Amino acid sequence: MSHINKRIFLSPPHMSGSEMKYIKEAFEQNWIAPLGPNVDAFEESLANYCHSNYAAALSSGTAAIHIALILLGVSHGDEVIASSFTFSATINPIVYQGAIPILVDSEKETWNMDPVLLEEAIKNRIMKGKKPKAIIPVHLYGMPAKINEINAIALKYDIPVIEDAAEALGSRFKEKPVGSFGKMAVLSFNGNKIITTSGGGALISNEKKLIERTRFLATQARDKAAHYQHSNIGFNYRMSNVLAGIGRGQLEFIEEKVKARRDNFLFYKKHLQHIRGLTFLEEPGKDFYSNRWLTTILINPDETGITREILQEKLEMENIETRPLWKPMHLQPVFSGCPAYLNGVSEKLFNNGLCLPSGSGLSKREKQIIINAILKCIHPVC
Ligand SMILES: *Cc1c(COP(=O)(O)O)cnc(C)c1O
């Protein structure tokens, strides 16, 4: 190899420039300790942006899912249905509550929870004697799930929906932001997400009571009293006022970030779609608008002559970071005992899929380097 490129990361943090203004304000007012004006303002902008009435800023997306489950009364021995094709943080909080994850496979169009399997799973669980306490569909990689169909089934069986929109801030279904369809929704501002607070999350909802209760539980469940009095188990799950300052600065540029990520997708597609056996996740119709958090490709080894693993290794040698698609939860050792309703879709996606560098700060030059590296591998001399 003649030269090594500067490493190209999968989805690194991308600061917009206005974050420091809010951090500086927090420092000047010595409002470093939890909560404060940045948290209030960040919550208000988030709620507005998501067409939701209320938002609570928390320490992580995982914490948000945990609190959502507590608010729905999920406890020991209960069952909660969730997408199997996701990151483990969707499922872990179910287990924190001593409840049992019921895993549901994906449909081919959006790669998200299959509504047909969802209904099968609900009927089967009820037949076995327990009605699931909640449904957690995920909008994976920013692609909206078939949320209308999922909601219709949830309504039919009267089961609340928690949307996991951790990867989907800025995505829309029928012109409405994802996160505004369920009883509650979860956002994440981890370092690799579309906006970041270095680490953080939020729970959003149209119901004031739920978000007030979230704020209460997330600040150690302190009853109203002059002394410290507790009638509930609490959590230390709030976002700090300094980090919320980063979030405010980031959220001001959300539209630019979504545009940059969607442009990444279009660039990759334009330069790679002619390759037989290499395909992209398409929006299934005009109702679906993805933030394209990560651009994902599927590689059919029979047609391309190369496997997902080999392509990843070759790109790594050029200092380009890629990542296989999420390994489904029903294939994870830790969740292997969970009931699962499967159709083979997510396993196949995992076997053949790769996420390409997709940061909103990715330059055209970097994208060209990636395209060249991929073409070099898939076409003749590799
Ligand atoms: C990142 C992520 C989470 C968890 O968010 P954290 O802020 O990292 O705790 C949950 N679900 C999905 C699908 C995610 O990608």
The ligand as an SDF file (V2000), in Angstrom:
LIG
                    3D

 15 15  0  0  0  0  0  0  0  0999 V2000
  -28.2830    3.8170   20.3690 C   0  0  0  0  0  0  0  0  0  0  0  0
  -29.5160    3.0200   20.4980 C   0  0  0  0  0  0  0  0  0  0  0  0
  -30.1920    2.8850   21.7150 C   0  0  0  0  0  0  0  0  0  0  0  0
  -29.6440    3.3250   23.0360 C   0  0  0  0  0  0  0  0  0  0  0  0
  -29.2640    4.5970   23.1690 O   0  0  0  0  0  0  0  0  0  0  0  0
  -28.0870    5.0160   24.1890 P   0  0  0  0  0  0  0  0  0  0  0  0
  -28.2450    6.4900   24.2480 O   0  0  0  0  0  0  0  0  0  0  0  0
  -26.8100    4.5840   23.5620 O   0  0  0  0  0  0  0  0  0  0  0  0
  -28.3450    4.3600   25.4990 O   0  0  0  0  0  0  0  0  0  0  0  0
  -31.3960    2.2030   21.7310 C   0  0  0  0  0  0  0  0  0  0  0  0
  -31.9010    1.6570   20.6180 N   0  0  0  0  0  0  0  0  0  0  0  0
  -31.2690    1.7430   19.4310 C   0  0  0  0  0  0  0  0  0  0  0  0
  -31.9150    1.1230   18.2410 C   0  0  0  0  0  0  0  0  0  0  0  0
  -30.0480    2.4070   19.3360 C   0  0  0  0  0  0  0  0  0  0  0  0
  -29.4180    2.4520   18.1570 O   0  0  0  0  0  0  0  0  0  0  0  0
  1  2  1  0
  2  3  1  0
  2 14  2  0
  3  4  1  0
  3 10  2  0
  4  5  1  0
  5  6  1  0
  6  7  2  0
  6  8  1  0
  6  9  1  0
 10 11  1  0
 11 12  2  0
 12 13  1  0
 12 14  1  0
 14 15  1  0
M  END
$$$$
